[in-house]
Amino acid sequence: MSQPFSIAIHGGAGTIERRLMTPELEADYRKALAQSVLAGHAVLVQGGSAVDATVAAVTVMEDSPLFNAGKGSVLTHDETVEMDASVMDGNGLNAGAVTLIRHIKNPIQLARDVMQKSPHAMLAGEGAESFAFKECGYSYTEQDYFFTERRYKELRAMKKTGGVALSEARYPDEKKHGTVGAVALDKNGNLAAATSTGGLTNKRWGRVGDTPIIGGGNFARNGNVAVSATGMGELLMRCTVAGDIAGRMQYGNANMEQACRDVIHGDFLLLGGEGGVIAIDASGAVNFELNCPGMYRATVDADGNARVAIFADEALSVVSE
């Protein structure tokens, strides 16, 4: 009898409203989400690891200008890109994270290399990039690669307000929190989670969010759960959302649905947090939980079809590539 395996992804959450999205843009998002989750699923079908499956899925979203990660990253106050990413292997609680990345095309791949090729769990800024270039053979990616006119317009709009793009954002496109992530269970029973982001529009002073913080926005433990979060990073960190969900399941005997619901609608929401999580438990069951109008999300059904949803009141439906 074959072992169960599964994967789920998200592409950000927040105030994602039908009236603000054209049919063409909605179709583009659904196609990109399907391509991402199917890329990760293909790794699992071939007997690959949960770690490699989540990295493959996130890499697709990093390469798309639609999501706030990699190519589509938002701009800082100084009109640069600073990206964060983390990977966690539920087998042995191994983890790798990078933050303040400026010249690496796919930060999620570097996070995996930090986990697998260094003695450390997190590397930052110039040190992380030195490790990438000198120890791992990465190519230097110019900032121009990440620059998009869409993100520049968002930055200019945000500078006029003097804020950053959280839930109070004035620019319609940035009333969402653009983190991307994936969780997976492989045929060997290993869980993994991977998360990547470009952070906040107009962020300053080397701001770091929850994405590279193990237990904040990303966590995986075999026999327990894999979690990737998206939303208001400061509150996801303060509430240790991913770790709290895992702890409630590990030590409080909560099931995955209950744990995700209680955390996302608990202190995180009461303190003003908006966002959601994707999770997979040790049986391969998938759960999506959000407290906002939408979250880009997808999984793969038993027939190998990508099932995608965007809005909170929408059921997952099949999308053909």
Residue pairs with C-beta under 8 A, 6 or more apart in sequence:
2 187
3 187
3 188
3 189
4 185
4 283
4 284
5 44
5 45
5 184
5 185
5 186
5 187
5 284
6 44
6 184
6 185
6 280
6 284
6 285
6 286
6 299
6 300
7 37
7 40
7 41
7 44
7 53
7 54
7 57
7 182
7 183
7 184
7 185
7 280
7 299
7 300
8 37
8 182
8 183
8 184
8 278
8 279
8 280
8 286
8 288
8 297
8 298
8 299
9 33
9 36
9 37
9 40
9 57
9 58
9 61
9 180
9 181
9 182
9 183
9 278
9 297
9 298
9 299
10 179
10 180
10 181
10 182
10 228
10 230
10 276
10 278
10 288
10 295
10 296
10 297
11 29
11 32
11 33
11 36
11 61
11 66
11 67
11 178
11 180
11 296
11 297
12 67
12 68
12 176
12 177
12 178
12 179
12 180
12 230
12 295
12 296
13 176
13 177
13 230
13 231
13 274
13 275
13 276
13 290
13 292
13 294
13 295
13 296
14 167
14 175
14 176
14 177
14 231
14 274
14 275
14 292
14 293
14 294
14 295
15 167
15 175
15 176
15 274
15 292
15 293
15 294
16 175
16 176
16 292
16 293
16 294
16 295
16 296
16 310
16 311
17 293
17 294
17 311
18 311
20 172
20 173
20 175
21 29
21 310
26 310
28 66
29 66
29 296
29 310
30 308
30 310
30 319
31 319
31 321
32 60
32 61
32 64
32 66
32 67
33 296
33 297
33 298
33 306
33 308
33 319
34 298
34 306
34 308
34 319
34 320
34 321
35 60
35 321
36 57
36 58
36 60
36 61
36 180
36 182
36 298
37 57
37 182
37 298
37 299
37 300
37 306
37 308
38 300
38 306
38 321
39 56
39 57
39 59
39 60
40 53
40 54
40 56
40 57
40 182
40 184
41 53
41 300
41 304
41 306
42 56
43 49
43 52
43 53
43 56
44 50
44 53
44 184
44 186
44 187
45 304
47 186
47 187
48 186
49 89
49 186
49 188
49 190
49 192
50 89
50 90
50 184
50 185
50 186
50 190
50 191
50 192
50 220
50 226
51 87
51 89
51 112
51 115
51 190
51 192
51 194
53 182
53 184
53 186
53 192
54 87
54 181
54 182
54 183
54 184
54 192
54 193
54 194
55 87
55 108
55 109
55 112
55 182
55 194
57 182
57 184
57 194
58 69
58 85
58 108
58 180
58 181
58 182
58 194
58 195
58 196
59 70
59 106
59 108
59 109
61 67
61 69
61 70
61 180
61 196
62 69
62 70
62 71
62 105
62 106
62 107
62 108
62 180
62 196
63 70
63 71
63 105
63 106
64 70
64 71
64 72
65 71
65 72
65 148
65 150
66 72
67 178
67 180
67 296
68 74
68 177
68 178
68 179
68 180
68 197
68 198
68 199
69 83
69 85
69 107
69 108
69 178
69 179
69 180
69 196
69 197
69 198
70 83
70 105
70 106
70 107
70 108
70 146
70 196
70 198
71 105
71 145
71 146
71 148
72 148
72 151
72 178
72 198
73 81
73 83
73 146
73 151
73 197
73 198
73 199
74 81
74 151
74 154
74 155
74 165
74 174
74 178
74 198
74 199
74 200
74 201
75 81
75 147
75 151
75 152
75 154
75 155
75 201
75 202
76 82
76 199
76 202
76 203
76 204
77 155
77 159
77 202
77 203
77 204
78 204
79 152
79 155
80 102
80 143
81 102
81 143
81 146
81 147
81 198
82 100
82 101
82 102
82 198
82 199
82 203
82 206
82 207
83 98
83 100
83 101
83 102
83 104
83 107
83 196
83 197
83 198
83 199
84 97
84 98
84 99
84 100
84 101
84 107
84 196
84 197
84 199
84 208
84 209
84 211
84 212
85 97
85 98
85 101
85 107
85 108
85 110
85 111
85 194
85 195
85 196
85 197
85 211
85 212
86 95
86 96
86 97
86 98
86 111
86 122
86 194
86 195
86 196
86 211
86 212
86 213
86 214
86 217
86 218
87 95
87 96
87 97
87 108
87 111
87 112
87 115
87 192
87 193
87 194
87 218
88 94
88 95
88 115
88 192
88 193
88 194
88 214
88 218
88 219
88 220
88 226
89 95
89 115
89 190
89 192
89 220
90 190
90 191
90 192
90 193
90 220
90 221
90 222
90 223
90 224
90 226
91 190
91 191
91 222
93 221
94 115
94 116
95 115
95 121
95 214
95 218
96 111
96 112
96 113
96 114
96 115
96 116
96 118
96 120
96 121
96 122
97 111
97 114
97 121
97 122
97 123
97 212
97 213
97 214
97 218
98 104
98 107
98 110
98 111
98 114
98 122
98 123
98 124
98 128
98 212
99 122
99 123
99 124
99 125
99 128
99 208
99 212
100 124
100 125
100 128
100 206
100 208
101 107
101 110
101 125
101 128
101 129
102 125
102 129
102 143
103 129
103 140
103 141
103 142
103 143
104 110
104 129
104 132
104 138
104 141
105 139
105 141
105 145
107 196
108 194
108 195
108 196
110 128
110 131
110 132
110 136
110 138
111 194
111 196
111 212
112 194
113 131
113 132
113 136
114 120
114 121
114 122
114 123
114 128
114 131
115 121
117 135
117 136
118 131
118 135
121 214
122 212
122 214
123 131
125 206
129 138
132 138
133 140
146 198
150 173
151 201
153 171
154 165
154 171
154 173
154 174
154 201
155 201
155 202
157 170
157 171
158 164
158 165
158 169
158 170
158 171
158 174
158 201
158 202
159 202
160 170
161 169
161 170
163 169
163 202
164 200
164 201
164 202
164 203
165 171
165 174
165 200
165 201
165 202
166 177
166 200
166 232
167 175
167 232
167 272
167 274
169 175
169 201
171 201
174 201
176 294
177 230
177 231
177 232
177 233
177 274
177 275
178 197
178 198
178 230
179 195
179 196
179 197
179 209
179 211
179 217
179 228
179 229
179 230
179 231
179 233
180 195
180 196
180 197
180 230
181 193
181 194
181 195
181 196
181 217
181 218
181 228
181 229
181 230
181 278
182 193
182 194
182 195
182 228
182 278
183 191
183 192
183 193
183 194
183 220
183 226
183 227
183 228
183 278
183 279
183 280
184 191
184 192
184 226
184 280
185 191
185 226
185 280
185 282
185 284
186 192
189 222
189 223
189 282
190 222
191 220
191 221
191 222
191 224
191 225
191 226
191 280
191 282
192 220
192 226
193 218
193 219
193 220
193 226
193 227
193 228
193 242
194 218
194 228
195 211
195 217
195 218
195 228
195 229
195 230
196 211
197 209
197 211
197 233
199 207
199 208
199 209
199 233
200 207
200 209
200 233
209 217
209 233
209 234
209 236
209 237
210 216
210 217
210 229
210 233
210 234
210 236
210 237
210 241
211 217
211 218
211 233
212 218
213 237
214 243
215 240
215 242
215 243
215 246
216 229
216 233
216 236
216 237
216 240
216 241
216 242
216 243
217 228
217 229
217 230
217 233
217 236
217 237
217 241
217 242
218 227
218 228
218 229
218 242
219 225
219 226
219 227
219 242
219 243
219 245
219 246
220 226
220 227
221 246
221 250
222 282
223 282
224 246
224 249
224 250
224 281
224 282
225 245
225 246
225 249
225 256
225 259
225 279
225 280
225 281
225 282
226 279
226 280
227 241
227 242
227 245
227 246
227 260
227 277
227 278
227 279
228 242
228 277
228 278
228 279
229 236
229 241
229 242
229 275
229 276
229 277
230 275
230 276
230 277
230 295
231 268
231 273
231 274
231 275
231 276
231 292
232 272
232 273
232 274
232 275
235 268
235 271
235 272
235 273
236 242
236 268
236 273
236 275
238 271
239 263
239 266
239 267
239 268
239 271
239 273
241 263
241 264
241 268
241 277
242 277
244 259
244 263
245 256
245 259
245 260
245 263
245 277
245 279
246 259
248 254
248 258
248 259
248 262
248 263
249 255
249 256
249 259
249 281
252 259
254 262
255 281
256 279
256 281
256 285
256 287
257 287
257 289
260 277
260 279
260 287
260 289
261 289
263 277
264 275
264 276
264 277
264 289
264 290
264 291
265 291
268 275
268 291
269 291
273 291
274 291
274 292
275 290
275 291
275 292
275 295
276 288
276 289
276 290
276 291
276 292
276 295
277 288
277 289
277 290
278 286
278 287
278 288
278 297
279 286
279 287
279 288
279 289
280 286
280 287
281 287
286 299
288 295
288 297
288 309
290 312
292 312
293 311
293 312
294 310
294 311
294 312
295 310
295 312
296 310
297 308
297 309
297 310
297 316
298 306
298 307
298 308
298 309
298 316
298 319
299 306
299 307
299 316
300 306
300 307
301 307
301 318
305 318
305 319
305 320
306 318
306 319
306 320
306 321
307 316
307 317
307 318
307 319
308 316
308 317
308 318
308 319
309 315
309 316
309 317
